[in-house]
Amino acid sequence: AVVKNLATAFGVDPDRATPAIEIMFQALTDRIERNTLSRGGVADMVDLIGKPALGRALSDPHGLASPQVANAGNYVLEVLFGSKHLSRGIAARAASQTGLDEDIAKRMLPVAASLLIGALQNKAQGVIGDKFGGLAAVSGRRPLPLPGDSPLSLPDSPTGDFDFDLPKTS
């Protein structure tokens, strides 16, 4: 459905767009894997995944061709590749290998980047929830609150005071 929505947003037959989008996704995925071989690349990915606006294309299929999605995707491409020349090369390769118009491929690539980051954000949320959501059950304690939650309250002691065994000084 995502590929069909992307093709429709750019007025392209989904059968023609699908192979081009697959080439783009593969190139983006390869770059992400390559970048995560360094600490800086990992930090860049954590930063991208931590910015929900960058993955908005996934949650708004009707706005795929919007300037906001293009800007978000261009930011992702800049972080991943650092050079417009490299990302334009991906679009050109996808166009030449599939017969898709190169200008359309260049406009689709940032959207594909935003879609990919959105998918990674969704996956990361699930992994983080799975990993840290179970901590409360294991430890027997509530997880720490998130921003916006009510503040933690300390349990009441039977006497209403905190019971500390302090060493006596002479």
C-alpha positions as CSV (number, residue, x, y, z in Angstrom):
1,A,0.0,0.0,0.0
2,V,2.9,2.4,0.7
3,V,4.4,2.0,-2.7
4,K,1.0,2.4,-4.4
5,N,0.4,5.6,-2.3
6,L,3.8,6.9,-3.3
7,A,3.3,6.2,-7.0
8,T,-0.2,7.7,-6.9
9,A,1.1,10.9,-5.2
10,F,3.5,11.4,-8.0
11,G,1.1,10.4,-10.8
12,V,3.1,7.3,-11.8
13,D,1.8,3.8,-12.6
14,P,2.5,1.7,-9.5
15,D,3.9,-1.2,-11.7
16,R,6.5,1.2,-13.1
17,A,7.2,2.9,-9.8
18,T,7.6,-0.3,-7.7
19,P,11.0,-1.4,-9.0
20,A,12.4,2.2,-8.8
21,I,11.2,2.6,-5.2
22,E,12.7,-0.8,-4.3
23,I,16.0,0.3,-5.7
24,M,15.8,3.5,-3.7
25,F,14.9,1.7,-0.5
26,Q,17.7,-0.8,-1.0
27,A,20.2,2.0,-1.5
28,L,19.0,3.9,1.6
29,T,19.1,0.7,3.7
30,D,22.6,-0.1,2.5
31,R,23.7,3.4,3.4
32,I,22.1,3.2,6.9
33,E,23.9,-0.1,7.5
34,R,27.2,1.4,6.3
35,N,26.8,4.5,8.4
36,T,26.1,2.4,11.6
37,L,29.6,0.9,11.4
38,S,30.8,4.1,13.1
39,R,29.8,5.7,16.3
40,G,29.0,8.9,14.5
41,G,26.8,7.1,12.1
42,V,25.0,5.4,15.0
43,A,24.5,8.7,16.7
44,D,23.1,10.1,13.4
45,M,20.6,7.3,13.2
46,V,19.5,7.7,16.8
47,D,19.0,11.4,16.1
48,L,16.9,10.6,12.9
49,I,14.8,8.0,14.7
50,G,14.3,10.4,17.6
51,K,12.7,13.1,15.4
52,P,9.1,12.1,14.7
53,A,8.6,14.8,12.0
54,L,11.2,13.1,9.8
55,G,9.0,10.0,9.5
56,R,5.7,11.8,8.9
57,A,5.3,10.5,5.4
58,L,4.4,7.1,6.8
59,S,1.6,8.5,8.9
60,D,0.2,10.8,6.3
61,P,-0.2,8.9,3.0
62,H,-2.3,11.8,1.5
63,G,0.6,14.3,2.0
64,L,3.4,12.3,0.4
65,A,4.0,14.9,-2.3
66,S,3.9,17.8,0.2
67,P,6.8,20.2,0.7
68,Q,7.0,19.2,4.4
69,V,7.6,15.6,3.6
70,A,10.2,16.5,0.9
71,N,12.0,18.8,3.4
72,A,12.0,16.0,6.0
73,G,13.3,13.5,3.5
74,N,15.9,15.9,2.2
75,Y,17.2,16.3,5.7
76,V,17.4,12.5,6.1
77,L,19.3,12.3,2.8
78,E,21.7,15.0,3.9
79,V,22.4,13.2,7.2
80,L,22.8,9.8,5.4
81,F,24.9,10.9,2.4
82,G,26.2,14.4,3.2
83,S,26.1,15.1,-0.5
84,K,23.3,15.9,-2.9
85,H,25.4,14.4,-5.7
86,L,25.3,11.0,-4.0
87,S,21.6,11.0,-3.4
88,R,20.8,12.3,-6.9
89,G,22.9,9.4,-8.2
90,I,20.6,7.0,-6.5
91,A,17.6,8.6,-8.1
92,A,19.3,8.6,-11.5
93,R,20.2,5.0,-11.2
94,A,16.7,4.0,-10.2
95,A,15.3,6.0,-13.1
96,S,17.7,4.5,-15.7
97,Q,17.2,0.9,-14.5
98,T,13.4,1.1,-14.5
99,G,12.5,3.7,-17.2
100,L,11.0,6.1,-14.6
101,D,11.4,9.8,-15.4
102,E,14.5,11.0,-13.6
103,D,12.9,14.2,-12.4
104,I,10.1,12.1,-10.8
105,A,12.7,9.8,-9.2
106,K,14.5,12.8,-7.8
107,R,11.3,14.0,-6.2
108,M,10.4,10.6,-4.9
109,L,13.7,9.8,-3.2
110,P,13.3,12.2,-0.3
111,V,9.8,10.8,0.3
112,A,11.2,7.3,0.2
113,A,13.8,8.4,2.8
114,S,11.1,9.8,5.0
115,L,9.0,6.6,4.7
116,L,12.0,4.5,5.6
117,I,12.8,6.6,8.7
118,G,9.1,6.4,9.7
119,A,9.2,2.6,9.4
120,L,12.4,2.5,11.5
121,Q,10.8,4.8,14.1
122,N,7.8,2.5,14.4
123,K,10.1,-0.5,14.7
124,A,12.2,1.3,17.3
125,Q,9.2,2.1,19.4
126,G,8.2,-1.5,19.5
127,V,11.7,-2.7,20.4
128,I,12.1,0.0,23.1
129,G,8.6,-0.9,24.5
130,D,9.4,-4.6,24.5
131,K,12.8,-4.1,26.1
132,F,11.9,-1.6,28.8
133,G,8.2,-2.3,29.3
134,G,9.0,-5.6,30.8
135,L,11.4,-4.2,33.3
136,A,8.6,-3.3,35.7
137,A,7.4,-6.9,35.8
138,V,10.9,-8.2,36.4
139,S,11.8,-5.7,39.0
140,G,8.4,-5.5,40.7
141,R,8.5,-1.7,40.4
142,R,6.8,0.8,38.2
143,P,8.9,2.1,35.2
144,L,10.1,5.6,35.5
145,P,7.6,8.2,34.3
146,L,7.8,9.8,30.9
147,P,7.6,13.5,30.3
148,G,4.0,14.5,30.9
149,D,3.3,11.7,33.4
150,S,2.3,12.6,36.9
151,P,5.3,12.9,39.3
152,L,6.5,9.9,41.2
153,S,5.3,9.7,44.7
154,L,7.3,8.0,47.4
155,P,5.7,5.2,49.3
156,D,4.5,6.1,52.8
157,S,6.4,4.6,55.6
158,P,4.4,3.2,58.5
159,T,5.3,6.1,60.8
160,G,4.9,8.7,58.1
161,D,8.7,9.4,58.3
162,F,11.5,7.9,56.4
163,D,13.2,5.3,58.5
164,F,16.9,5.6,58.2
165,D,19.5,3.9,60.5
166,L,22.0,6.7,60.8
167,P,25.2,6.1,62.6
168,K,25.3,7.8,66.0
169,T,28.0,10.4,66.4
170,S,29.6,10.8,69.8
